């Protein structure tokens, strides 16, 4: 299926940023509250990474969508305000990177609502998009999100184009992401506690740049939607921000629609085709329905 992207562009690209600060450690190691060395990685992301990443995005006017746990809104008001004031989109990902996989639909929705209220109260912003920070959405959450007024989510990996969720959330747009387009898979490293476990090794920046260019060029050739996920504490070190700059220069020289997730969702809501019966989200929905009868 050939997609007619806006202005006749050959492909689409969305940059998403997960601003998680210290919560990235605490969510998986709650007992690390007194480990200043580990927590300082997240603090670095907030105090040094966010300004550096915003500056790089501003260099060529690159739009982006930022997922911010609402627990950080009052902890880092200057940084979050700078993201908003720079014109980037803010999106909901819960309160404190809770494991959604351990919660039922009602508990997941309660966290989403708490985060929405925090955005409204603190920033005067009401996000229209959601991504699970950790774990899985319950089968009932997409329908609940649509009923709450959300327009899109970005939590699944079953396609490389936007698509709609299955009934009863047929108008809720999903903007899929993939591990190979997430800087965590290449750069996440904490020695103690080991995050991720298994003694990972930090990838060379040149290799990551080659991977992302190869992936982008393939997405571009097929007219797809490339979704990059970044973390300020990982991508916005002095060396890696240079790698990102090289990648964005490559992207800006191509015939691609650079947009926020909300803009892509609006386009797909107005012009996107219905899901075919064999789409992964439709197949999953049928399987879940059969197992819950």
C-alpha positions in Angstrom: 0.0 0.0 0.0 1.4 3.4 -1.1 0.7 6.2 1.4 0.1 9.7 0.1 1.8 11.7 2.8 1.2 15.4 3.2 2.7 17.7 0.5 3.5 14.6 -1.6 6.4 13.6 0.8 7.8 10.2 0.2 7.8 9.1 3.9 7.1 10.3 7.4 9.3 10.6 10.5 8.4 11.2 14.1 11.0 11.9 16.8 9.8 10.9 20.3 11.7 11.7 23.5 11.3 9.8 26.7 12.2 12.3 29.5 12.4 10.0 32.5 15.3 11.4 34.6 15.8 9.5 37.9 12.6 7.5 37.3 14.4 5.4 34.7 16.5 3.8 37.5 13.9 3.9 40.3 11.2 2.2 38.2 13.3 -0.9 37.8 15.3 -0.7 41.1 13.1 0.9 43.7 15.7 0.3 46.4 18.2 2.6 44.6 16.8 5.7 46.3 20.2 6.3 48.1 22.4 5.4 45.2 23.6 8.9 44.2 25.9 7.6 41.4 23.2 5.7 39.7 20.5 8.4 40.1 22.9 11.1 38.8 22.6 9.6 35.3 19.0 10.6 35.3 19.8 14.0 36.8 22.3 14.5 34.1 19.6 13.8 31.5 17.4 16.5 33.0 20.0 19.2 33.7 22.4 18.7 30.8 20.7 16.4 28.3 17.4 18.2 27.9 18.9 21.6 27.0 21.5 20.0 24.7 18.8 18.0 22.9 16.5 21.0 22.6 19.3 23.0 21.1 20.0 20.3 18.5 16.3 20.1 17.6 16.1 23.8 17.3 19.2 23.9 15.0 17.1 22.8 12.0 13.6 23.3 13.4 13.0 19.6 13.9 9.7 18.9 15.6 9.3 16.2 18.3 7.0 14.6 20.8 8.1 14.3 24.5 6.7 11.7 26.9 7.1 13.0 30.4 5.9 11.1 33.6 3.8 13.5 35.5 5.9 13.0 38.6 8.6 15.0 36.9 6.5 18.1 36.1 7.1 19.7 39.5 10.6 18.2 39.9 11.9 19.8 36.7 9.5 22.7 35.9 12.2 24.7 34.0 13.0 21.8 31.7 9.4 20.8 31.0 8.5 24.5 30.5 11.3 24.8 28.0 10.0 21.8 26.0 6.5 23.3 25.9 7.8 26.8 25.0 9.9 25.5 22.2 6.7 24.2 20.6 7.3 20.5 21.0 4.4 18.2 21.7 3.9 16.8 25.3 2.4 13.4 25.7 1.1 11.2 28.6 3.0 8.2 29.9 1.5 7.8 33.4 2.8 9.1 36.7 6.1 7.5 37.6 6.9 4.8 35.0 4.6 2.3 36.7 4.5 -1.3 35.4 1.2 -1.2 33.5 1.4 -5.0 33.0 0.7 -5.5 36.7 -2.4 -3.4 36.6 -6.0 -3.9 35.3 -7.7 -1.4 33.0 -9.3 0.6 35.8 -5.9 1.1 37.6 -4.1 2.0 34.3 -6.8 4.5 33.5 -6.6 6.0 36.9 -2.9 6.7 36.4 -3.5 8.2 33.0 -6.1 10.5 34.5 -3.8 11.6 37.3 -1.1 12.5 34.8 -3.6 14.4 32.6 -4.7 16.5 35.6 -1.1 17.2 36.5 -0.3 18.4 33.0 -3.4 20.6 33.0 -2.7 22.0 36.5 1.1 22.5 36.0 1.5 23.5 32.4 -2.0 24.3 31.1 -1.6 21.5 28.6 -3.9 18.5 28.0 -2.0 15.8 26.0 -3.9 13.9 23.3 -1.4 11.0 23.1 -0.2 8.2 25.3 2.6 5.7 25.5 3.1 3.0 28.1 6.3 3.8 30.0 6.7 0.3 31.3 4.8 -2.9 30.7 1.7 -3.5 28.6 -1.6 -1.8 28.0 -4.5 -3.9 29.1 -6.8 -5.0 26.2 -9.4 -2.6 27.6 -7.2 0.5 27.8 -7.4 1.7 24.1 -11.1 1.9 24.3 -10.9 3.7 27.6 -8.4 6.2 26.2 -10.5 7.0 23.2 -13.5 7.6 25.5 -11.3 10.0 27.5 -10.6 12.0 24.4 -7.2 10.7 23.4 -6.4 10.7 19.7 -3.4 8.4 19.5 -1.1 6.0 21.3 2.5 4.8 20.6 3.0 1.5 22.4 2.8 -1.3 19.9 5.3 -2.8 17.4 3.1 -4.7 14.9 3.6 -2.4 11.9 5.8 0.3 10.4 2.9 2.5 9.5 0.3 4.1 11.7 -2.9 2.1 12.0 -6.2 2.2 14.0 -6.8 0.2 17.1 -9.4 -2.6 17.0 -13.0 -2.1 18.2 -14.2 -0.4 20.3 -11.4 2.0 19.7 -11.6 2.1 15.9 -10.7 5.8 15.7 -7.7 5.7 18.1 -4.5 5.9 16.0 -1.5 3.8 16.9 2.0 5.1 15.9 4.2 2.0 16.2 7.8 2.0 17.5 10.6 -0.5 17.3 13.6 -1.5 19.5 16.2 -0.9 16.7 15.0 2.8 16.5 15.4 3.3 20.3 18.6 4.6 21.8 18.1 2.4 24.9 18.9 -0.8 22.9 22.4 0.7 22.1 23.4 3.0 24.9 21.6 2.0 28.2 24.1 1.0 30.8 24.2 1.1 34.6 26.7 -1.0 36.5 25.0 -1.4 39.9 22.2 -2.1 39.8 22.7 -3.7 36.4 20.4 -2.0 34.0 19.7 -3.7 31.7 20.8 -7.0 33.3 23.3 -9.3 31.6 26.4 -7.1 31.4 25.5 -5.1 28.3 28.1 -3.3 26.3 27.8 0.3 25.0 27.5 0.4 21.2 29.9 2.6 19.2 28.2 5.7 18.0 29.4 5.2 14.4 27.7 1.8 14.3 24.4 3.3 15.6 24.6 6.1 13.1 25.0 3.5 10.3 22.1 1.4 11.7 19.7 4.4 11.9 20.6 5.7 8.4 20.2 2.2 7.0 16.8 1.9 8.7 15.7 5.4 7.7 16.7 4.9 4.0 14.7 1.6 3.9 11.6 3.2 5.5 11.9 6.1 3.1 12.2 3.8 0.1 9.0 2.0 1.1 7.1 5.2 2.1 6.7 4.3 5.8 6.6 6.1 9.1 10.0 6.1 10.9 9.6 6.6 14.7 12.8 7.3 16.6 12.9 7.2 20.4 15.5 9.1 22.3 16.4 9.6 26.0 18.2 12.8 27.0 20.6 11.0 29.4 21.6 8.6 26.6 21.6 10.6 23.3 22.5 14.0 24.6 26.1 13.5 25.7 28.6 15.7 23.9 29.7 12.9 21.5 26.3 11.3 20.8 24.5 14.6 20.2 27.0 15.0 17.3 26.0 11.6 16.0 22.3 12.7 16.2 23.2 15.9 14.4 24.7 13.9 11.5 21.6 11.6 11.4 19.2 14.6 11.4 21.3 16.3 8.6 20.8 13.1 6.5 17.1 13.1 7.2 16.6 16.8 6.4 18.2 16.2 3.0 15.5 13.7 2.1 12.0 14.0 0.9 10.3 13.3 4.3 7.5 14.7 6.3 8.9 15.6 9.8 6.0 15.8 12.2 4.9 15.3 15.8 3.0 12.2 16.7 -0.1 14.2 17.1 0.2 15.6 13.6 0.7 12.1 12.1 -2.3 10.8 14.1 -4.5 13.7 12.8 -3.4 12.9 9.2 -4.1 9.2 9.6 -7.4 9.8 11.3 -8.5 11.8 8.3 -6.9 9.9 5.5 -5.7 6.5 6.8 -7.4 3.3 5.5 -9.2 0.9 7.8 -7.2 -2.0 9.1 -7.3 -5.1 6.9 -8.7 -8.2 8.7 -5.2 -9.8 8.9 -3.6 -6.8 10.6 -1.7 -7.8 13.8 -3.9 -5.6 16.0 -7.1 -7.2 14.5 -5.7 -10.7 14.9 -4.7 -10.0 18.5 -8.1 -8.6 19.3 -9.9 -11.7 17.9 -7.6 -14.0 19.9 -8.2 -12.0 23.1 -11.9 -12.1 22.5 -11.9 -15.8 22.0 -9.9 -16.4 25.2 -12.2 -14.2 27.3 -15.5 -15.7 26.2 
